């Protein structure tokens, strides 16, 4: 009985830290999880850009901290834009066809 381990080609990434069989596709649940996690992170940046000011017990303290420290909305928009660019790159990489 021939050994199947010898016929399977393995491709390594990151100096051998990640390995996969050649000509395999990213599983569908993983593709979906990339989209859901990226959307959750981006939504979090927008919702809590200035902290949790609507919280019933600590919202007032967050407002006082914001007034004392002068938060930067422009910086948070830049961080969110970088998260969007990263998400687009990751999802594009996951959905593209492999050409080995």
N, C-alpha and C positions, 0 to 999 in steps of 0.2 A: 504494500500500500504506500503510494508516494506521500511524502510529507508536504502538507499544504503551506507550511511556514516558508519554505524555500521559494514558492511561486508568487508570494505576495510581496509587492514592492512597497517599501515604506519611504515616505518623504519626511525629512526632518527640518524643523524651523528652530530658530533661536539657539543654535548650537546644540541641538539634540534635546532641548527641554520640552519641545512639542513635536509629536510625530503623528502621522496619519497615513493611511493607505493611499496610494496614488489613484487618481481619477475618481475620488469620492466627492460627494456634494455635501454642503452644510445641511444638517437636518432642518426640517420645516419649523419645529418648535423653537430651535435656536435662532432662526431668522426672525420669527415673531418676537422672541424675547429681546433681541437687539432693538427692535422698534419700540416695544413697550417700555423698556428700561430707559432708552434715550428720551422718549416723550415724557416720562415721569421726571427725569432729572431736569429737563428744560422747563417743565411746568413748575417744578419746585423753585428754580431760580426766579421765575416771574412772580410766583405767589408770595415768596418770602424774601423779596428783594430788600425790603427795609425791616425785616424781622417780623415776628408774629405780633403785630400791633393790635389785632382783633381778639387776642386771648383774654378771657375774663379776669384772670388774676394777675398775670404779668404783662399784659398789654400796655398798661400805663408806664411801667418801668422801661419797657422797650422804647416807647415814645420819648421818654426823658433821655435815654441813652442816645437815641438818634438825634435829638436836638443838641446834645452836648458834643457829639463826635462829628457831625456833619457828614453823613454817608454820601457816597458817590453813586448816583444812578447810572451815570455814563459808564463807569467801570463795570457795573453789574451787567449792563447791556453788552459790553465787550466780552465778558466772560460767557454770557448766554450765547452770543454769536459764535464763539469758539466751540462751545458745546454742540451747537447746531452743525457746524462744519465737521466736527469729529464724528457726529452721528451719521451724517450723510456719507462720509468716507467709509465708515464701518459697514453700513447697510449696503452700500454699493459693492464693497468687497465681498460681502456674504451672498449677494444675489447674482454676481456675475458668473458666467460659465467658465469652467476651468479649461485651459488649453495647455496640456502637458506635452 
